[in-house]
């Protein structure tokens, strides 16, 4: 029995049905459709036809040809593929095909696209540098008394200034300089410094008056040149520096055996002459202490000073006060400072 649209449209001989039953694999889903309602089949067909083959009632649609692609229809047949065939139109599809109302819903305005902010670049923080270890402060060395003394003497020598050396300023040194100028000195032999000086000493004693006068003249010229150079060197420093240098030399003379001469500066302020010093100068000028030693003369002058009355001492004391006022004014002018302490009476020398 062949069905279409839920009703039988033809019959096949029993042999053909058996052949079809044995070759179910050849049927495709496009040629055999499911019976729409079995109730109609029993109404329109004979019962004995249904008993011929049970497979015609519920056909088996299991596909046994997996892996074999369905051949496409040839172009000359004019048939289309199953995907291109039109689906049967039903009441639901007709309702779906009704044209929509002409009134169109207002279109929504497109939203303004917000500009995407550029992504901030990731900043890679540099690795912190390891902290430097603080250097340990060196321990101060504890100086001994000898080292402290040597350091203070060194400072005093720097403050005392080094006076410039000059050319030979007497006849003997000038003659010895000429005698040793051409000779080469050595540690031993006739060319040593001792042999040259001893030979020059003999020659100097036997000099004629003319030659001795010549060397004296050269020595006096050198002395004047040295004095000029020394004055220029002194004036190259301020009076305050020379004053501090003399203080340093005085301290060095107390602490060392070596003698340091005081610097002679005409700009330095003269000290104050005391009342007793003025009295002693007057007593020396009188000639009463002539032929006496300095120690004996000072002892006698001191005894007389103690025996003087207040009226006799007053002229000397007034002269001392005037000298103190002069000293304070000159210190202010020359050193640009006030008097630090009351000046002691200085010697006339």
C-alpha positions as CSV (number, residue, x, y, z in Angstrom):
1,X,0.0,0.0,0.0
2,X,1.3,3.5,-0.9
3,X,0.2,6.4,1.3
4,X,0.2,10.1,0.5
5,X,-1.4,12.9,2.5
6,X,-2.8,10.4,5.1
7,X,-4.7,8.3,2.6
8,X,-3.9,5.3,0.3
9,X,-3.3,6.1,-3.3
10,X,-2.3,2.7,-4.7
11,X,-1.4,-0.8,-4.1
12,X,1.5,-2.9,-5.0
13,X,1.6,-6.6,-5.6
14,X,2.7,-8.8,-2.7
15,X,6.0,-9.6,-4.5
16,X,6.8,-6.0,-4.8
17,X,6.1,-5.4,-1.1
18,X,8.4,-8.2,-0.1
19,X,11.1,-6.8,-2.3
20,X,10.6,-3.4,-0.7
21,X,10.6,-5.0,2.7
22,X,14.0,-6.6,2.0
23,X,15.4,-3.4,0.6
24,X,14.3,-0.8,3.2
25,X,17.7,0.6,3.2
26,X,17.1,2.0,-0.3
27,X,14.2,4.2,0.8
28,X,14.9,7.7,1.7
29,X,13.0,10.2,3.9
30,X,12.0,12.1,0.8
31,X,10.1,9.1,-0.8
32,X,8.4,7.7,2.3
33,X,6.4,9.8,4.7
34,X,4.9,9.0,8.0
35,X,1.2,8.1,7.9
36,X,-0.7,11.0,9.4
37,X,-3.4,9.0,11.2
38,X,-3.8,5.3,11.5
39,X,-7.5,5.7,12.1
40,X,-8.0,6.8,8.6
41,X,-6.0,4.0,7.3
42,X,-8.2,1.4,8.9
43,X,-11.3,3.2,7.6
44,X,-10.2,3.3,4.0
45,X,-8.2,0.1,3.6
46,X,-8.8,-3.5,4.0
47,X,-7.5,-5.2,7.1
48,X,-5.8,-8.0,5.1
49,X,-3.7,-5.4,3.3
50,X,-2.2,-4.3,6.6
51,X,-1.3,-7.8,7.6
52,X,0.8,-8.2,4.5
53,X,3.8,-6.4,5.9
54,X,4.1,-4.9,9.4
55,X,6.7,-2.5,8.3
56,X,4.2,-0.6,6.2
57,X,2.3,0.5,9.3
58,X,5.3,1.9,11.2
59,X,8.0,2.3,8.6
60,X,11.6,2.3,10.0
61,X,13.4,5.6,9.3
62,X,16.7,4.5,10.7
63,X,19.4,5.5,8.3
64,X,21.8,2.8,7.4
65,X,23.8,4.7,4.8
66,X,25.9,7.0,7.1
67,X,29.0,8.1,5.4
68,X,27.5,8.1,1.9
69,X,26.6,11.6,0.8
70,X,23.3,12.2,-1.0
71,X,23.9,12.8,-4.7
72,X,22.9,16.2,-5.9
73,X,20.2,16.4,-8.6
74,X,21.5,16.9,-12.1
75,X,20.9,20.2,-13.8
76,X,18.8,18.8,-16.7
77,X,16.2,17.3,-14.4
78,X,15.1,20.7,-13.0
79,X,14.7,19.4,-9.5
80,X,16.0,21.3,-6.4
81,X,17.5,20.0,-3.3
82,X,15.5,19.2,-0.2
83,X,16.9,22.4,1.5
84,X,15.6,24.5,-1.4
85,X,12.1,23.1,-1.5
86,X,9.3,25.1,-0.1
87,X,7.9,24.1,3.2
88,X,4.1,23.4,3.1
89,X,2.0,26.5,3.9
90,X,-0.2,26.2,6.9
91,X,-2.5,28.5,8.8
92,X,0.3,29.6,11.2
93,X,2.6,30.5,8.3
94,X,-0.1,32.5,6.6
95,X,-0.8,34.5,9.7
96,X,2.9,35.1,10.0
97,X,3.0,36.4,6.4
98,X,0.4,39.1,6.9
99,X,1.8,42.5,6.2
100,X,2.6,44.6,9.3
101,X,0.9,47.9,9.9
102,X,2.3,50.8,8.1
103,X,2.8,52.9,11.2
104,X,6.4,52.6,12.0
105,X,7.7,53.0,15.5
106,X,10.0,55.9,15.9
107,X,13.5,54.9,15.6
108,X,15.6,55.4,18.7
109,X,18.3,57.9,18.3
110,X,21.7,56.2,18.3
111,X,23.5,56.9,21.5
112,X,26.6,58.9,21.1
113,X,29.6,56.6,21.3
114,X,31.7,57.6,24.2
115,X,35.3,57.9,23.3
116,X,37.3,55.2,25.0
117,X,39.9,56.7,27.3
118,X,43.4,55.6,26.4
119,X,44.7,53.2,28.9
120,X,47.2,54.7,31.1
121,X,50.6,53.2,30.6
122,X,51.8,51.2,33.5
123,X,54.7,52.9,35.2
124,X,57.3,50.5,36.3
125,X,58.7,51.8,39.6
126,X,62.5,51.6,39.7
127,X,63.8,49.3,42.3
128,X,64.9,51.3,45.4
129,X,68.7,51.5,45.7
130,X,70.1,49.9,48.8
131,X,70.8,52.4,51.5
132,X,74.5,53.2,51.9
133,X,76.0,52.2,55.1
134,X,77.0,55.2,57.2
135,X,80.8,55.2,57.6
136,X,81.9,55.0,61.1
137,X,83.5,58.2,62.3
138,X,87.2,57.7,63.0
139,X,88.0,57.8,66.6
140,X,90.0,60.9,67.7
141,X,93.5,60.1,68.7
142,X,94.4,61.1,72.2
143,X,97.5,63.2,72.0
144,X,100.2,63.0,74.6
145,X,101.7,66.0,76.4
146,X,104.8,65.9,74.1
147,X,102.6,65.8,71.0
148,X,100.5,68.7,72.2
149,X,103.6,70.7,73.0
150,X,105.1,70.0,69.5
151,X,101.8,71.0,67.8
152,X,101.6,74.3,69.8
153,X,105.2,75.1,68.9
154,X,104.5,74.5,65.3
155,X,101.6,77.0,65.3
156,X,103.8,79.5,67.1
157,X,106.5,79.2,64.4
158,X,103.9,79.8,61.7
159,X,102.6,82.9,63.5
160,X,106.1,84.2,64.2
161,X,106.9,84.6,60.4
162,X,110.2,83.8,58.8
163,X,112.2,86.9,58.1
164,X,114.0,87.0,54.7
165,X,117.7,86.3,54.4
166,X,120.1,88.8,53.0
167,X,123.4,89.1,51.3
168,X,126.7,89.2,53.3
169,X,126.9,92.4,55.3
170,X,130.5,92.5,56.6
171,X,133.9,92.4,54.9
172,X,134.9,88.9,56.0
173,X,131.7,87.2,54.7
174,X,132.1,89.1,51.4
175,X,135.7,87.9,51.1
176,X,134.9,84.3,52.0
177,X,132.1,84.3,49.5
178,X,134.4,85.3,46.7
179,X,137.0,82.8,47.8
180,X,134.6,79.8,47.8
181,X,132.7,80.9,44.6
182,X,135.1,79.2,42.1
183,X,136.1,76.2,44.3
184,X,134.1,73.0,44.4
185,X,133.6,71.8,48.0
186,X,133.8,68.2,49.0
187,X,133.7,66.1,52.2
188,X,137.5,65.5,52.2
189,X,140.7,66.9,50.7
190,X,141.7,70.4,49.9
191,X,138.4,71.3,48.4
192,X,136.4,70.8,51.7
193,X,134.7,73.7,53.3
194,X,137.0,73.7,56.3
195,X,140.1,73.9,54.2
196,X,138.7,76.7,52.0
197,X,137.7,78.8,55.0
198,X,141.1,78.3,56.8
199,X,143.0,79.3,53.7
200,X,140.7,82.3,53.2
201,X,141.3,83.4,56.8
202,X,145.0,83.5,56.2
203,X,144.6,85.6,53.1
204,X,142.2,87.9,54.8
205,X,144.6,88.8,57.5
206,X,147.3,89.6,55.0
207,X,145.0,91.9,52.9
208,X,146.4,95.3,52.0
209,X,144.5,98.4,53.2
210,X,143.2,99.1,49.7
211,X,141.7,95.7,49.3
212,X,140.3,95.7,52.9
213,X,138.7,99.1,52.1
214,X,137.2,97.6,49.0
215,X,135.5,94.7,50.9
216,X,134.2,97.1,53.5
217,X,132.6,99.2,50.8
218,X,130.9,96.1,49.4
219,X,129.7,95.1,52.8
220,X,128.1,98.5,53.5
221,X,126.3,98.4,50.1
222,X,125.0,94.9,51.0
223,X,123.9,96.2,54.4
224,X,121.9,99.0,52.9
225,X,120.3,96.5,50.4
226,X,119.4,94.2,53.2
227,X,117.8,97.0,55.3
228,X,115.7,98.1,52.3
229,X,114.5,94.5,51.6
230,X,113.7,94.0,55.2
231,X,111.7,97.2,55.4
232,X,109.7,96.2,52.3
233,X,109.0,92.8,53.8
234,X,107.8,94.3,57.1
235,X,105.5,96.7,55.3
236,X,104.1,93.9,53.2
237,X,102.3,92.8,56.4
238,X,99.8,94.7,58.5
239,X,101.0,96.1,61.9
240,X,98.6,93.7,63.6
241,X,100.3,90.7,61.9
242,X,103.7,92.0,63.0
243,X,102.4,92.5,66.5
244,X,101.1,88.9,66.7
245,X,104.4,87.6,65.2
246,X,106.4,89.4,68.0
247,X,104.1,87.8,70.6
248,X,104.7,84.4,69.1
249,X,108.4,85.0,69.1
250,X,108.3,86.0,72.7
251,X,106.5,82.7,73.6
252,X,109.0,80.7,71.6
253,X,111.9,82.3,73.5
254,X,110.4,81.2,76.8
255,X,109.8,77.6,75.6
256,X,112.9,77.0,73.5
257,X,116.6,77.6,73.9
258,X,116.9,79.1,70.4
259,X,116.7,82.9,70.4
260,X,114.2,84.6,68.1
261,X,114.8,88.3,67.5
262,X,111.8,90.6,67.7
263,X,110.7,92.1,64.4
264,X,111.5,95.8,64.0
265,X,108.6,97.7,62.7
266,X,108.5,101.5,62.7
267,X,104.7,101.4,62.6
268,X,104.4,99.5,65.9
269,X,103.0,101.4,68.9
270,X,105.5,102.1,71.6
271,X,104.7,100.9,75.0
272,X,104.1,103.1,78.1
273,X,107.0,104.3,80.1
274,X,106.3,103.9,83.8
275,X,107.1,106.5,86.6
276,X,110.0,104.5,88.1
277,X,111.5,103.9,84.7
278,X,111.5,107.7,84.1
279,X,113.2,108.3,87.4
280,X,115.9,105.7,86.7
281,X,116.6,107.2,83.3
282,X,117.1,110.6,85.0
283,X,119.4,109.1,87.6
284,X,121.5,107.4,84.9
285,X,121.8,110.7,82.9
286,X,123.0,112.6,86.0
287,X,126.3,110.6,86.1
288,X,126.0,109.6,89.7
289,X,126.1,105.9,88.8
290,X,129.1,106.1,86.5
291,X,131.5,103.1,87.0
292,X,128.8,101.0,88.8
293,X,127.4,97.8,87.6
294,X,123.9,97.7,86.3
295,X,122.7,95.6,89.3
296,X,124.2,97.9,91.9
297,X,122.9,101.0,90.1
298,X,119.4,99.5,90.0
299,X,119.6,98.7,93.7
300,X,120.6,102.2,94.7
301,X,117.9,103.8,92.4
302,X,115.2,101.6,93.9
303,X,116.2,102.6,97.4
304,X,116.0,106.3,96.5
305,X,112.6,105.9,94.8
306,X,111.1,104.4,97.9
307,X,112.4,107.4,99.9
308,X,110.8,110.0,97.7
309,X,107.7,111.9,98.9
310,X,104.3,111.9,97.0
311,X,105.0,115.4,95.7
312,X,108.4,114.3,94.4
313,X,106.9,111.3,92.6
314,X,103.9,113.2,91.2
315,X,105.8,114.6,88.0
316,X,106.8,111.1,87.0
317,X,103.3,109.7,87.7
318,X,101.7,112.5,85.6
319,X,104.1,111.7,82.7
320,X,103.0,108.0,82.9
321,X,99.3,108.9,82.7
322,X,99.9,111.1,79.6
323,X,101.8,108.2,78.0
324,X,99.0,105.8,78.7
325,X,96.5,108.1,76.9
326,X,98.8,108.4,74.0
327,X,99.2,104.5,73.9
328,X,95.4,103.9,73.9
329,X,94.9,106.3,71.0
330,X,97.6,104.9,68.9
331,X,96.4,101.3,69.5
332,X,93.0,102.4,68.3
333,X,94.4,104.0,65.2
334,X,97.1,101.4,64.2
335,X,95.6,98.1,65.4
336,X,91.9,99.1,65.1
337,X,91.1,97.8,68.5
338,X,90.9,99.0,72.1
339,X,93.5,98.4,74.7
340,X,93.1,94.8,76.0
341,X,94.7,95.4,79.4
342,X,96.6,98.0,81.3
343,X,100.1,98.1,79.7
344,X,103.0,97.4,82.0
345,X,105.9,99.8,82.3
346,X,108.4,99.2,79.6
347,X,112.1,99.7,79.8
348,X,113.7,102.7,78.1
349,X,115.9,100.4,76.0
